[in-house]
Amino acid sequence: MKIRHYKIEDRQGLGKLDSLDWEKHFKKYLEDIECPFVDSSKLNQLEWLLQYAIKLEYSDNGESSSVLICFEIIYSYFTFLCDYCVQ
């Protein structure tokens, strides 16, 4: 999963899904990127994040952004969703 909003050194809390503080880091990340679903269901949050990631990818690469990149983003979020919703 891309976490482009933060510098690399500031992403560590989000990378540790098994951490007791992970939910706190995730909520702060959602707030920082202005997700409208901070206090909503996990599914709403992840659907919004998926749309946000694809939007950013297209804004970076325009029409040259390949379908493969979008599938990679979707697969990444699907894997994350599986891990996140099991918690």
C-alpha positions as CSV (number, residue, x, y, z in Angstrom):
1,M,0.0,0.0,0.0
2,K,1.3,3.4,-0.9
3,I,1.4,5.9,1.9
4,R,2.5,9.0,0.0
5,H,1.1,11.6,2.3
6,Y,3.9,11.0,4.9
7,K,7.6,11.1,4.6
8,I,9.2,7.6,4.7
9,E,10.3,8.0,8.3
10,D,6.8,9.0,9.4
11,R,5.1,5.9,8.0
12,Q,6.4,3.3,10.4
13,G,3.3,3.3,12.6
14,L,1.1,2.4,9.6
15,G,3.4,-0.4,8.5
16,K,2.9,-2.5,11.7
17,L,-0.6,-3.9,11.5
18,D,-0.1,-6.1,14.6
19,S,0.9,-3.1,16.7
20,L,-1.5,-2.0,19.5
21,D,-1.2,1.6,18.3
22,W,-2.0,0.8,14.7
23,E,-5.6,1.9,14.9
24,K,-4.5,5.2,16.3
25,H,-2.0,5.7,13.5
26,F,-4.5,4.7,10.9
27,K,-7.2,7.1,12.2
28,K,-4.6,10.0,12.2
29,Y,-3.7,9.1,8.6
30,L,-7.4,9.2,7.5
31,E,-7.8,12.6,9.2
32,D,-4.6,13.9,7.6
33,I,-5.7,12.9,4.1
34,E,-9.2,14.3,4.8
35,C,-11.0,11.1,4.5
36,P,-14.8,11.7,5.0
37,F,-15.2,8.3,6.6
38,V,-12.8,8.6,9.6
39,D,-15.6,7.5,12.0
40,S,-17.3,5.2,9.6
41,S,-17.1,1.4,8.9
42,K,-13.8,-0.2,7.9
43,L,-15.3,-1.0,4.5
44,N,-16.3,2.6,3.8
45,Q,-12.8,3.7,4.8
46,L,-11.1,1.2,2.5
47,E,-13.4,1.9,-0.4
48,W,-12.6,5.6,-0.1
49,L,-8.9,4.8,0.2
50,L,-9.0,2.7,-2.9
51,Q,-10.7,5.4,-4.9
52,Y,-8.2,8.0,-3.5
53,A,-5.2,5.8,-4.5
54,I,-6.5,5.4,-8.1
55,K,-7.2,9.1,-8.4
56,L,-3.7,9.9,-7.2
57,E,-2.2,7.4,-9.6
58,Y,-4.1,8.9,-12.6
59,S,-3.3,12.5,-11.5
60,D,0.4,11.5,-11.5
61,N,0.4,9.7,-14.8
62,G,-2.6,10.9,-16.6
63,E,-3.7,8.8,-19.5
64,S,-0.4,7.0,-19.6
65,S,-1.3,5.3,-16.3
66,S,-1.9,1.7,-17.2
67,V,-4.7,-0.6,-16.2
68,L,-2.0,-2.8,-14.6
69,I,-1.1,-0.1,-12.1
70,C,-4.7,0.2,-11.1
71,F,-5.0,-3.6,-10.7
72,E,-1.9,-3.5,-8.5
73,I,-3.4,-0.9,-6.3
74,I,-6.7,-2.8,-6.1
75,Y,-4.8,-6.0,-5.2
76,S,-2.8,-4.2,-2.6
77,Y,-5.9,-2.8,-0.9
78,F,-7.7,-6.2,-1.2
79,T,-4.8,-7.8,0.7
80,F,-4.9,-5.0,3.2
81,L,-8.6,-5.3,3.6
82,C,-8.3,-9.0,4.3
83,D,-5.8,-8.3,7.1
84,Y,-7.5,-5.2,8.4
85,C,-11.1,-6.7,8.6
86,V,-9.9,-9.8,10.3
87,Q,-8.6,-7.8,13.3
